[in-house]
Amino acid sequence: MDLLEIMTQIEANNKRRLEEWRAKAYMDHRLSELMAVAVNDPAKLPKVEEAYPFVKEEHADQKLAIKEAEWKKDQALFMQQAQRIKQFNADKAGGGVNSES
């Protein structure tokens, strides 16, 4: 790397670190607010999704993944049942042909 690339990388690292610190400061401040509410009036303590909106998106993604997994399990079960029915019908047809011969 030449000097310009090194300087660019250093600036990018510093910006990333600053954004991490800002996010941490926000989360620390939000946590202190929630702790104050929990101590003074626990009944008004918001749910996790209300306090941290980005968690709601994660829960939605997880629920979607769970539903998709359930759908795939149902599909696999249905395919197994269809295969059993086909096999049963094939055995039944084969059994009838053999008994008539």
N, C-alpha and C positions, 0 to 999 in steps of 0.2 A: 504494500500500500504506500502511496505517496503521501506527502504532508497534507494535501487538501482532503484526501479520503479519510485520513486519521482525524483531522479536525471536524469533518462532517460526522464521523462516527461518535466522537466525543460529544458534540452538540446533541445528537440524537439520544445518546445515553442520558445526558443531563435532562433533556425534556421528558424522557420516559420516567426518570426518577422523580422529577418534580410532579408529574401527573400522579404517580403512585402516592407521593406524600399528600397531595391535595385530596385524593380519594380516602386515604387513611384519616386525614383530619376531619373530613366530612363524616365518616363513619364514627369516629370517636365522639364528635359533637352530637351526632344523632343518638348514639348510645347514652351519652350523659343526659340528654333530654328525656329519653325513655326511662332511665333510672330514676330521674326526678319525679316523673309521673307515677312510676310504680311505687315509690316510697310515699308520696303525698296522697295519691288518689288511684289506687290500683284498679278500680272499676273502669276508669277511663283509659287504661292501657290499650293501645291499638293492637290489632292482630299483626302478625309478622308481615303479611302481604301489604297492609296499610302503611306500616312503618318503613318498610323497604320495598318499594314498588318493583324493583328489578327481580325480587324473589318470585313474584307472581308470574313473571314470564317464564322463569325456570320451572316453576311448578306446572305451568301449562305445557311446557315442553316435555316434562317428565310424564304427565298424564297422557299426553299424546303418544309418547313412546310406549307406555303401559297398554294403552288401548290398541296400538298397532301390534304389540306382542300378543295380546289376547286374541286379536283378529287372526294372526298367523297361526296360533295354536288351534283356534276353531277351524281354520281352513285345513290344517294338517289332519285334524280329527275327521272332518268331513271327507277328505280324500281317502283316509283309511277305511271309513265306513263304505264309501263308494267302491273301493277295491274289494272289500269283503262281499258286497252285494254282487259285483261282477263275478267273483270267484264262485259264490254260491250258485248263481244262475248258470255258470259254465259247468259246474259239477252236476247240477240238476239236469241240464240238457244232456250232458255226457252220460249220466246215469240212466236217463230215459232211453237214449239210443242204444246203450249196451243191453238193457233189459229187453228191448224189442228185437234185437238181433238173434 
